[in-house]
């Protein structure tokens, strides 16, 4: 179980590297505080949704023999 957790963390970090470049481009085009807030909110909301879906799918897959 611990190995699975560490593998998931490593995969998450490695896939986040390209996401960082996309965020850099988006942040460079935001000129107001409202725009920056929307980017932060969208980033955290999107990440939380992806993590929640992943956890749900992992939970459901435990029941498949």
C-alpha positions as CSV (number, residue, x, y, z in Angstrom):
1,X,0.0,0.0,0.0
2,X,2.8,2.4,0.9
3,X,4.5,1.6,-2.4
4,X,1.3,2.5,-4.3
5,X,1.1,5.8,-2.5
6,X,4.7,6.7,-3.3
7,X,4.2,5.7,-6.9
8,X,1.1,7.9,-7.2
9,X,3.0,10.9,-5.7
10,X,5.9,10.4,-8.1
11,X,3.5,10.2,-11.1
12,X,1.6,13.2,-9.9
13,X,4.8,15.3,-9.6
14,X,6.2,14.2,-12.9
15,X,3.0,15.0,-14.8
16,X,2.7,18.4,-13.0
17,X,5.9,19.6,-14.7
18,X,4.2,20.3,-18.0
19,X,1.2,21.8,-16.1
20,X,3.7,24.3,-14.6
21,X,4.6,25.6,-18.1
22,X,0.9,26.0,-19.0
23,X,0.3,27.9,-15.8
24,X,3.3,30.2,-16.6
25,X,1.8,31.1,-19.9
26,X,-1.6,31.7,-18.4
27,X,-0.2,33.8,-15.5
28,X,1.8,35.9,-18.0
29,X,-1.5,37.0,-19.7
30,X,-3.3,38.0,-16.4
31,X,-3.1,41.7,-15.9
32,X,-5.5,42.2,-13.0
33,X,-5.9,40.9,-9.4
34,X,-9.3,39.4,-10.4
35,X,-7.6,37.5,-13.3
36,X,-5.0,36.1,-10.9
37,X,-7.6,35.1,-8.4
38,X,-9.5,33.3,-11.1
39,X,-6.4,31.4,-12.2
40,X,-5.6,30.3,-8.6
41,X,-9.2,29.3,-8.0
42,X,-9.4,27.3,-11.3
43,X,-6.1,25.6,-10.6
44,X,-7.1,24.4,-7.1
45,X,-10.6,23.5,-8.2
46,X,-9.3,21.5,-11.2
47,X,-6.7,19.7,-9.1
48,X,-9.1,18.8,-6.4
49,X,-11.6,17.4,-8.9
50,X,-8.9,15.3,-10.6
51,X,-7.7,13.9,-7.2
52,X,-11.3,13.2,-6.1
53,X,-12.1,11.3,-9.3
54,X,-8.8,9.4,-9.0
55,X,-9.5,8.4,-5.4
56,X,-13.0,7.3,-6.3
57,X,-11.9,5.2,-9.2
58,X,-9.1,3.6,-7.1
59,X,-11.7,2.8,-4.5
60,X,-14.1,1.2,-7.0
61,X,-11.3,-0.8,-8.6
62,X,-10.6,-2.5,-5.3
63,X,-13.9,-4.3,-5.6
64,X,-13.1,-5.8,-9.0
65,X,-11.6,-9.2,-8.6
